[in-house]
Each structure stands twice: as structure tokens, then as C-alpha cells.
Amino acid sequence: KKLCTAMKSAGITVYAVGFQVSNSSKEFLQQCSSGDGYYYDAFDGTALQQAFMDIALKISSIYLTQ
């Protein structure tokens, strides 16, 4: 929990993907993520693939600068 809080406080966007996780794990991952739209609950392989495709699209516009 401390690491999640520290990352978010430092301005890092946190995505979380749960694959067939328990309710308590799902709750933790939701809290660790950067909020609505940053947690994905994948219940099967197709949903897992879609979650990572969605994340890839969201971060594709990110680039490094000096």
C-alpha cells in the first residue's frame, strides 16, 4: 500500500490488472491503481488481452523528453 501511495504521490500513473482474483485482491488493486479507468478486472484470457491492449493504447502517446 505504501508503494502504491508513493508512486501516485510522485505523479506516476498506476494501472492494475487482476486476473481471476479474489474480492479482497480486487479491492486492493482498485485502491492501488490511479482511480477509475486504471483497474481492469480480467475474468478470462480474452478480457486479459483486451485490458493490456487498452493500456497500451492509453500509454502510446507518452514519450520521454529531456
PDB file of N, CA, C and O in Angstrom:
ATOM      1  N   LYS A   1       0.818  -1.194   0.000  1.00  0.00           N
ATOM      2  CA  LYS A   1       0.000   0.000   0.000  1.00  0.00           C
ATOM      3  C   LYS A   1       0.861   1.256   0.000  1.00  0.00           C
ATOM      4  O   LYS A   1       0.540   2.244  -0.661  1.00  0.00           O
ATOM      5  N   LYS A   2       1.971   1.204   0.758  1.00  0.00           N
ATOM      6  CA  LYS A   2       2.860   2.361   0.827  1.00  0.00           C
ATOM      7  C   LYS A   2       3.474   2.646  -0.533  1.00  0.00           C
ATOM      8  O   LYS A   2       3.589   3.805  -0.931  1.00  0.00           O
ATOM      9  N   LEU A   3       3.868   1.610  -1.242  1.00  0.00           N
ATOM     10  CA  LEU A   3       4.481   1.791  -2.554  1.00  0.00           C
ATOM     11  C   LEU A   3       3.474   2.391  -3.537  1.00  0.00           C
ATOM     12  O   LEU A   3       3.819   3.289  -4.305  1.00  0.00           O
ATOM     13  N   CYS A   4       2.250   1.907  -3.518  1.00  0.00           N
ATOM     14  CA  CYS A   4       1.213   2.453  -4.400  1.00  0.00           C
ATOM     15  C   CYS A   4       0.981   3.926  -4.113  1.00  0.00           C
ATOM     16  O   CYS A   4       0.888   4.736  -5.035  1.00  0.00           O
ATOM     17  N   THR A   5       0.888   4.268  -2.853  1.00  0.00           N
ATOM     18  CA  THR A   5       0.669   5.656  -2.447  1.00  0.00           C
ATOM     19  C   THR A   5       1.856   6.522  -2.860  1.00  0.00           C
ATOM     20  O   THR A   5       1.672   7.638  -3.346  1.00  0.00           O
ATOM     21  N   ALA A   6       3.060   6.016  -2.670  1.00  0.00           N
ATOM     22  CA  ALA A   6       4.255   6.782  -3.024  1.00  0.00           C
ATOM     23  C   ALA A   6       4.336   7.016  -4.525  1.00  0.00           C
ATOM     24  O   ALA A   6       4.684   8.111  -4.967  1.00  0.00           O
ATOM     25  N   MET A   7       4.016   5.999  -5.306  1.00  0.00           N
ATOM     26  CA  MET A   7       4.059   6.166  -6.763  1.00  0.00           C
ATOM     27  C   MET A   7       3.058   7.215  -7.221  1.00  0.00           C
ATOM     28  O   MET A   7       3.386   8.092  -8.021  1.00  0.00           O
ATOM     29  N   LYS A   8       1.846   7.121  -6.712  1.00  0.00           N
ATOM     30  CA  LYS A   8       0.814   8.083  -7.107  1.00  0.00           C
ATOM     31  C   LYS A   8       1.175   9.489  -6.636  1.00  0.00           C
ATOM     32  O   LYS A   8       0.925  10.461  -7.349  1.00  0.00           O
ATOM     33  N   SER A   9       1.759   9.608  -5.444  1.00  0.00           N
ATOM     34  CA  SER A   9       2.174  10.920  -4.926  1.00  0.00           C
ATOM     35  C   SER A   9       3.280  11.537  -5.769  1.00  0.00           C
ATOM     36  O   SER A   9       3.405  12.758  -5.853  1.00  0.00           O
ATOM     37  N   ALA A  10       4.083  10.674  -6.396  1.00  0.00           N
ATOM     38  CA  ALA A  10       5.179  11.147  -7.246  1.00  0.00           C
ATOM     39  C   ALA A  10       4.711  11.455  -8.660  1.00  0.00           C
ATOM     40  O   ALA A  10       5.514  11.824  -9.517  1.00  0.00           O
ATOM     41  N   GLY A  11       3.420  11.306  -8.905  1.00  0.00           N
ATOM     42  CA  GLY A  11       2.877  11.622 -10.219  1.00  0.00           C
ATOM     43  C   GLY A  11       2.910  10.474 -11.211  1.00  0.00           C
ATOM     44  O   GLY A  11       2.703  10.676 -12.408  1.00  0.00           O
ATOM     45  N   ILE A  12       3.166   9.274 -10.722  1.00  0.00           N
ATOM     46  CA  ILE A  12       3.204   8.097 -11.585  1.00  0.00           C
ATOM     47  C   ILE A  12       1.787   7.553 -11.738  1.00  0.00           C
ATOM     48  O   ILE A  12       1.070   7.378 -10.752  1.00  0.00           O
ATOM     49  N   THR A  13       1.397   7.292 -12.966  1.00  0.00           N
ATOM     50  CA  THR A  13       0.091   6.691 -13.227  1.00  0.00           C
ATOM     51  C   THR A  13       0.213   5.185 -13.021  1.00  0.00           C
ATOM     52  O   THR A  13       1.083   4.536 -13.602  1.00  0.00           O
ATOM     53  N   VAL A  14      -0.670   4.638 -12.189  1.00  0.00           N
ATOM     54  CA  VAL A  14      -0.610   3.222 -11.850  1.00  0.00           C
ATOM     55  C   VAL A  14      -1.800   2.495 -12.465  1.00  0.00           C
ATOM     56  O   VAL A  14      -2.953   2.767 -12.129  1.00  0.00           O
ATOM     57  N   TYR A  15      -1.505   1.571 -13.367  1.00  0.00           N
ATOM     58  CA  TYR A  15      -2.520   0.679 -13.924  1.00  0.00           C
ATOM     59  C   TYR A  15      -2.425  -0.639 -13.177  1.00  0.00           C
ATOM     60  O   TYR A  15      -1.331  -1.068 -12.811  1.00  0.00           O
ATOM     61  N   ALA A  16      -3.551  -1.279 -12.949  1.00  0.00           N
ATOM     62  CA  ALA A  16      -3.566  -2.580 -12.284  1.00  0.00           C
ATOM     63  C   ALA A  16      -4.504  -3.507 -13.040  1.00  0.00           C
ATOM     64  O   ALA A  16      -5.586  -3.109 -13.473  1.00  0.00           O
ATOM     65  N   VAL A  17      -4.066  -4.753 -13.187  1.00  0.00           N
ATOM     66  CA  VAL A  17      -4.876  -5.759 -13.869  1.00  0.00           C
ATOM     67  C   VAL A  17      -4.990  -6.962 -12.954  1.00  0.00           C
ATOM     68  O   VAL A  17      -3.986  -7.544 -12.543  1.00  0.00           O
ATOM     69  N   GLY A  18      -6.222  -7.328 -12.639  1.00  0.00           N
ATOM     70  CA  GLY A  18      -6.466  -8.527 -11.851  1.00  0.00           C
ATOM     71  C   GLY A  18      -6.963  -9.628 -12.763  1.00  0.00           C
ATOM     72  O   GLY A  18      -7.868  -9.408 -13.568  1.00  0.00           O
ATOM     73  N   PHE A  19      -6.381 -10.815 -12.645  1.00  0.00           N
ATOM     74  CA  PHE A  19      -6.812 -11.952 -13.450  1.00  0.00           C
ATOM     75  C   PHE A  19      -7.324 -13.040 -12.524  1.00  0.00           C
ATOM     76  O   PHE A  19      -6.552 -13.700 -11.829  1.00  0.00           O
ATOM     77  N   GLN A  20      -8.629 -13.213 -12.528  1.00  0.00           N
ATOM     78  CA  GLN A  20      -9.291 -14.215 -11.687  1.00  0.00           C
ATOM     79  C   GLN A  20      -8.850 -14.078 -10.225  1.00  0.00           C
ATOM     80  O   GLN A  20      -8.410 -15.050  -9.610  1.00  0.00           O
ATOM     81  N   VAL A  21      -8.969 -12.873  -9.680  1.00  0.00           N
ATOM     82  CA  VAL A  21      -8.536 -12.608  -8.311  1.00  0.00           C
ATOM     83  C   VAL A  21      -9.722 -12.625  -7.346  1.00  0.00           C
ATOM     84  O   VAL A  21     -10.878 -12.494  -7.748  1.00  0.00           O
ATOM     85  N   SER A  22      -9.404 -12.789  -6.073  1.00  0.00           N
ATOM     86  CA  SER A  22     -10.431 -12.766  -5.032  1.00  0.00           C
ATOM     87  C   SER A  22     -10.952 -11.347  -4.860  1.00  0.00           C
ATOM     88  O   SER A  22     -10.362 -10.395  -5.372  1.00  0.00           O
ATOM     89  N   ASN A  23     -12.049 -11.210  -4.144  1.00  0.00           N
ATOM     90  CA  ASN A  23     -12.621  -9.882  -3.901  1.00  0.00           C
ATOM     91  C   ASN A  23     -11.671  -8.989  -3.117  1.00  0.00           C
ATOM     92  O   ASN A  23     -11.590  -7.790  -3.381  1.00  0.00           O
ATOM     93  N   SER A  24     -10.950  -9.561  -2.152  1.00  0.00           N
ATOM     94  CA  SER A  24     -10.023  -8.738  -1.362  1.00  0.00           C
ATOM     95  C   SER A  24      -8.851  -8.271  -2.229  1.00  0.00           C
ATOM     96  O   SER A  24      -8.390  -7.139  -2.082  1.00  0.00           O
ATOM     97  N   SER A  25      -8.369  -9.120  -3.118  1.00  0.00           N
ATOM     98  CA  SER A  25      -7.295  -8.724  -4.025  1.00  0.00           C
ATOM     99  C   SER A  25      -7.788  -7.678  -5.013  1.00  0.00           C
ATOM    100  O   SER A  25      -7.073  -6.730  -5.338  1.00  0.00           O
ATOM    101  N   LYS A  26      -9.011  -7.857  -5.485  1.00  0.00           N
ATOM    102  CA  LYS A  26      -9.603  -6.891  -6.415  1.00  0.00           C
ATOM    103  C   LYS A  26      -9.689  -5.520  -5.753  1.00  0.00           C
ATOM    104  O   LYS A  26      -9.359  -4.508  -6.372  1.00  0.00           O
ATOM    105  N   GLU A  27     -10.129  -5.484  -4.506  1.00  0.00           N
ATOM    106  CA  GLU A  27     -10.241  -4.222  -3.762  1.00  0.00           C
ATOM    107  C   GLU A  27      -8.878  -3.558  -3.608  1.00  0.00           C
ATOM    108  O   GLU A  27      -8.750  -2.347  -3.784  1.00  0.00           O
ATOM    109  N   PHE A  28      -7.852  -4.358  -3.278  1.00  0.00           N
ATOM    110  CA  PHE A  28      -6.506  -3.820  -3.133  1.00  0.00           C
ATOM    111  C   PHE A  28      -6.015  -3.229  -4.449  1.00  0.00           C
ATOM    112  O   PHE A  28      -5.476  -2.122  -4.467  1.00  0.00           O
ATOM    113  N   LEU A  29      -6.196  -3.954  -5.549  1.00  0.00           N
ATOM    114  CA  LEU A  29      -5.727  -3.483  -6.850  1.00  0.00           C
ATOM    115  C   LEU A  29      -6.459  -2.217  -7.280  1.00  0.00           C
ATOM    116  O   LEU A  29      -5.862  -1.325  -7.881  1.00  0.00           O
ATOM    117  N   GLN A  30      -7.744  -2.139  -6.973  1.00  0.00           N
ATOM    118  CA  GLN A  30      -8.504  -0.931  -7.290  1.00  0.00           C
ATOM    119  C   GLN A  30      -7.954   0.260  -6.522  1.00  0.00           C
ATOM    120  O   GLN A  30      -7.818   1.350  -7.077  1.00  0.00           O
ATOM    121  N   GLN A  31      -7.640   0.059  -5.257  1.00  0.00           N
ATOM    122  CA  GLN A  31      -7.097   1.135  -4.435  1.00  0.00           C
ATOM    123  C   GLN A  31      -5.689   1.515  -4.865  1.00  0.00           C
ATOM    124  O   GLN A  31      -5.300   2.679  -4.770  1.00  0.00           O
ATOM    125  N   CYS A  32      -4.931   0.546  -5.333  1.00  0.00           N
ATOM    126  CA  CYS A  32      -3.560   0.807  -5.758  1.00  0.00           C
ATOM    127  C   CYS A  32      -3.526   1.561  -7.081  1.00  0.00           C
ATOM    128  O   CYS A  32      -2.626   2.370  -7.308  1.00  0.00           O
ATOM    129  N   SER A  33      -4.487   1.309  -7.947  1.00  0.00           N
ATOM    130  CA  SER A  33      -4.497   1.970  -9.252  1.00  0.00           C
ATOM    131  C   SER A  33      -4.765   3.464  -9.089  1.00  0.00           C
ATOM    132  O   SER A  33      -5.125   3.935  -8.010  1.00  0.00           O
ATOM    133  N   SER A  34      -4.584   4.184 -10.168  1.00  0.00           N
ATOM    134  CA  SER A  34      -4.744   5.641 -10.134  1.00  0.00           C
ATOM    135  C   SER A  34      -6.194   6.099 -10.165  1.00  0.00           C
ATOM    136  O   SER A  34      -6.448   7.295 -10.311  1.00  0.00           O
ATOM    137  N   GLY A  35      -7.133   5.208 -10.035  1.00  0.00           N
ATOM    138  CA  GLY A  35      -8.543   5.591  -9.959  1.00  0.00           C
ATOM    139  C   GLY A  35      -9.385   4.915 -11.019  1.00  0.00           C
ATOM    140  O   GLY A  35      -8.969   3.930 -11.629  1.00  0.00           O
ATOM    141  N   ASP A  36     -10.568   5.453 -11.232  1.00  0.00           N
ATOM    142  CA  ASP A  36     -11.482   4.884 -12.218  1.00  0.00           C
ATOM    143  C   ASP A  36     -10.824   4.841 -13.590  1.00  0.00           C
ATOM    144  O   ASP A  36     -10.227   5.824 -14.029  1.00  0.00           O
ATOM    145  N   GLY A  37     -10.934   3.711 -14.261  1.00  0.00           N
ATOM    146  CA  GLY A  37     -10.353   3.562 -15.583  1.00  0.00           C
ATOM    147  C   GLY A  37      -8.921   3.065 -15.583  1.00  0.00           C
ATOM    148  O   GLY A  37      -8.329   2.890 -16.648  1.00  0.00           O
ATOM    149  N   TYR A  38      -8.359   2.836 -14.415  1.00  0.00           N
ATOM    150  CA  TYR A  38      -6.984   2.360 -14.322  1.00  0.00           C
ATOM    151  C   TYR A  38      -6.889   0.952 -13.751  1.00  0.00           C
ATOM    152  O   TYR A  38      -5.798   0.385 -13.679  1.00  0.00           O
ATOM    153  N   TYR A  39      -8.007   0.387 -13.348  1.00  0.00           N
ATOM    154  CA  TYR A  39      -8.045  -1.003 -12.877  1.00  0.00           C
ATOM    155  C   TYR A  39      -8.856  -1.829 -13.865  1.00  0.00           C
ATOM    156  O   TYR A  39      -9.929  -1.416 -14.305  1.00  0.00           O
ATOM    157  N   TYR A  40      -8.334  -2.990 -14.204  1.00  0.00           N
ATOM    158  CA  TYR A  40      -9.001  -3.909 -15.122  1.00  0.00           C
ATOM    159  C   TYR A  40      -9.210  -5.234 -14.417  1.00  0.00           C
ATOM    160  O   TYR A  40      -8.279  -5.800 -13.845  1.00  0.00           O
ATOM    161  N   ASP A  41     -10.443  -5.724 -14.461  1.00  0.00           N
ATOM    162  CA  ASP A  41     -10.794  -6.994 -13.847  1.00  0.00           C
ATOM    163  C   ASP A  41     -10.984  -8.016 -14.965  1.00  0.00           C
ATOM    164  O   ASP A  41     -12.051  -8.089 -15.575  1.00  0.00           O
ATOM    165  N   ALA A  42      -9.950  -8.796 -15.225  1.00  0.00           N
ATOM    166  CA  ALA A  42      -9.992  -9.775 -16.310  1.00  0.00           C
ATOM    167  C   ALA A  42     -10.420 -11.132 -15.760  1.00  0.00           C
ATOM    168  O   ALA A  42      -9.783 -11.674 -14.857  1.00  0.00           O
ATOM    169  N   PHE A  43     -11.487 -11.667 -16.303  1.00  0.00           N
ATOM    170  CA  PHE A  43     -12.019 -12.942 -15.828  1.00  0.00           C
ATOM    171  C   PHE A  43     -11.642 -14.102 -16.745  1.00  0.00           C
ATOM    172  O   PHE A  43     -11.799 -15.264 -16.372  1.00  0.00           O
ATOM    173  N   ASP A  44     -11.143 -13.789 -17.945  1.00  0.00           N
ATOM    174  CA  ASP A  44     -10.686 -14.836 -18.862  1.00  0.00           C
ATOM    175  C   ASP A  44      -9.586 -14.283 -19.753  1.00  0.00           C
ATOM    176  O   ASP A  44      -9.246 -13.102 -19.675  1.00  0.00           O
ATOM    177  N   GLY A  45      -9.032 -15.142 -20.601  1.00  0.00           N
ATOM    178  CA  GLY A  45      -7.924 -14.736 -21.453  1.00  0.00           C
ATOM    179  C   GLY A  45      -8.254 -13.596 -22.393  1.00  0.00           C
ATOM    180  O   GLY A  45      -7.417 -12.726 -22.635  1.00  0.00           O
ATOM    181  N   THR A  46      -9.461 -13.593 -22.923  1.00  0.00           N
ATOM    182  CA  THR A  46      -9.879 -12.534 -23.838  1.00  0.00           C
ATOM    183  C   THR A  46      -9.923 -11.190 -23.121  1.00  0.00           C
ATOM    184  O   THR A  46      -9.451 -10.184 -23.650  1.00  0.00           O
ATOM    185  N   ALA A  47     -10.487 -11.173 -21.923  1.00  0.00           N
ATOM    186  CA  ALA A  47     -10.560  -9.932 -21.138  1.00  0.00           C
ATOM    187  C   ALA A  47      -9.169  -9.465 -20.729  1.00  0.00           C
ATOM    188  O   ALA A  47      -8.909  -8.263 -20.661  1.00  0.00           O
ATOM    189  N   LEU A  48      -8.278 -10.407 -20.456  1.00  0.00           N
ATOM    190  CA  LEU A  48      -6.907 -10.057 -20.088  1.00  0.00           C
ATOM    191  C   LEU A  48      -6.194  -9.409 -21.276  1.00  0.00           C
ATOM    192  O   LEU A  48      -5.516  -8.394 -21.124  1.00  0.00           O
ATOM    193  N   GLN A  49      -6.352  -9.998 -22.446  1.00  0.00           N
ATOM    194  CA  GLN A  49      -5.752  -9.440 -23.651  1.00  0.00           C
ATOM    195  C   GLN A  49      -6.313  -8.040 -23.938  1.00  0.00           C
ATOM    196  O   GLN A  49      -5.563  -7.133 -24.297  1.00  0.00           O
ATOM    197  N   GLN A  50      -7.607  -7.871 -23.781  1.00  0.00           N
ATOM    198  CA  GLN A  50      -8.238  -6.573 -24.015  1.00  0.00           C
ATOM    199  C   GLN A  50      -7.731  -5.517 -23.033  1.00  0.00           C
ATOM    200  O   GLN A  50      -7.520  -4.363 -23.405  1.00  0.00           O
ATOM    201  N   ALA A  51      -7.539  -5.924 -21.777  1.00  0.00           N
ATOM    202  CA  ALA A  51      -7.033  -4.989 -20.768  1.00  0.00           C
ATOM    203  C   ALA A  51      -5.667  -4.455 -21.169  1.00  0.00           C
ATOM    204  O   ALA A  51      -5.427  -3.249 -21.107  1.00  0.00           O
ATOM    205  N   PHE A  52      -4.768  -5.347 -21.581  1.00  0.00           N
ATOM    206  CA  PHE A  52      -3.434  -4.902 -21.951  1.00  0.00           C
ATOM    207  C   PHE A  52      -3.441  -4.102 -23.252  1.00  0.00           C
ATOM    208  O   PHE A  52      -2.640  -3.181 -23.410  1.00  0.00           O
ATOM    209  N   MET A  53      -4.318  -4.433 -24.170  1.00  0.00           N
ATOM    210  CA  MET A  53      -4.440  -3.646 -25.391  1.00  0.00           C
ATOM    211  C   MET A  53      -4.918  -2.233 -25.071  1.00  0.00           C
ATOM    212  O   MET A  53      -4.425  -1.263 -25.647  1.00  0.00           O
ATOM    213  N   ASP A  54      -5.883  -2.115 -24.146  1.00  0.00           N
ATOM    214  CA  ASP A  54      -6.404  -0.813 -23.747  1.00  0.00           C
ATOM    215  C   ASP A  54      -5.325   0.017 -23.067  1.00  0.00           C
ATOM    216  O   ASP A  54      -5.187   1.209 -23.342  1.00  0.00           O
ATOM    217  N   ILE A  55      -4.566  -0.607 -22.187  1.00  0.00           N
ATOM    218  CA  ILE A  55      -3.483   0.105 -21.506  1.00  0.00           C
ATOM    219  C   ILE A  55      -2.440   0.562 -22.526  1.00  0.00           C
ATOM    220  O   ILE A  55      -1.956   1.691 -22.451  1.00  0.00           O
ATOM    221  N   ALA A  56      -2.098  -0.295 -23.465  1.00  0.00           N
ATOM    222  CA  ALA A  56      -1.114   0.058 -24.493  1.00  0.00           C
ATOM    223  C   ALA A  56      -1.583   1.266 -25.298  1.00  0.00           C
ATOM    224  O   ALA A  56      -0.787   2.153 -25.607  1.00  0.00           O
ATOM    225  N   LEU A  57      -2.864   1.306 -25.636  1.00  0.00           N
ATOM    226  CA  LEU A  57      -3.394   2.455 -26.375  1.00  0.00           C
ATOM    227  C   LEU A  57      -3.322   3.730 -25.552  1.00  0.00           C
ATOM    228  O   LEU A  57      -3.015   4.800 -26.077  1.00  0.00           O
ATOM    229  N   LYS A  58      -3.607   3.613 -24.253  1.00  0.00           N
ATOM    230  CA  LYS A  58      -3.583   4.792 -23.384  1.00  0.00           C
ATOM    231  C   LYS A  58      -2.181   5.349 -23.214  1.00  0.00           C
ATOM    232  O   LYS A  58      -2.005   6.565 -23.134  1.00  0.00           O
ATOM    233  N   ILE A  59      -1.184   4.479 -23.156  1.00  0.00           N
ATOM    234  CA  ILE A  59       0.173   4.966 -22.914  1.00  0.00           C
ATOM    235  C   ILE A  59       0.951   5.192 -24.205  1.00  0.00           C
ATOM    236  O   ILE A  59       2.090   5.658 -24.154  1.00  0.00           O
ATOM    237  N   SER A  60       0.379   4.881 -25.342  1.00  0.00           N
ATOM    238  CA  SER A  60       1.103   5.032 -26.604  1.00  0.00           C
ATOM    239  C   SER A  60       1.442   6.482 -26.910  1.00  0.00           C
ATOM    240  O   SER A  60       2.348   6.754 -27.698  1.00  0.00           O
ATOM    241  N   SER A  61       0.736   7.398 -26.307  1.00  0.00           N
ATOM    242  CA  SER A  61       1.008   8.813 -26.563  1.00  0.00           C
ATOM    243  C   SER A  61       2.042   9.382 -25.595  1.00  0.00           C
ATOM    244  O   SER A  61       2.397  10.557 -25.696  1.00  0.00           O
ATOM    245  N   ILE A  62       2.524   8.575 -24.668  1.00  0.00           N
ATOM    246  CA  ILE A  62       3.526   9.022 -23.711  1.00  0.00           C
ATOM    247  C   ILE A  62       4.907   8.933 -24.344  1.00  0.00           C
ATOM    248  O   ILE A  62       5.222   7.956 -25.023  1.00  0.00           O
ATOM    249  N   TYR A  63       5.722   9.944 -24.124  1.00  0.00           N
ATOM    250  CA  TYR A  63       7.081   9.932 -24.649  1.00  0.00           C
ATOM    251  C   TYR A  63       8.005  10.629 -23.655  1.00  0.00           C
ATOM    252  O   TYR A  63       7.556  11.410 -22.816  1.00  0.00           O
ATOM    253  N   LEU A  64       9.284  10.339 -23.758  1.00  0.00           N
ATOM    254  CA  LEU A  64      10.284  10.922 -22.861  1.00  0.00           C
ATOM    255  C   LEU A  64      10.845  12.198 -23.467  1.00  0.00           C
ATOM    256  O   LEU A  64      11.032  12.302 -24.679  1.00  0.00           O
ATOM    257  N   THR A  65      11.107  13.152 -22.607  1.00  0.00           N
ATOM    258  CA  THR A  65      11.753  14.397 -23.026  1.00  0.00           C
ATOM    259  C   THR A  65      12.918  14.660 -22.080  1.00  0.00           C
ATOM    260  O   THR A  65      13.022  14.044 -21.019  1.00  0.00           O
ATOM    261  N   GLN A  66      13.774  15.562 -22.468  1.00  0.00           N
ATOM    262  CA  GLN A  66      14.913  15.886 -21.602  1.00  0.00           C
ATOM    263  C   GLN A  66      14.514  16.951 -20.615  1.00  0.00           C
ATOM    264  O   GLN A  66      15.329  17.367 -19.792  1.00  0.00           O
TER     265      GLN A  66
END
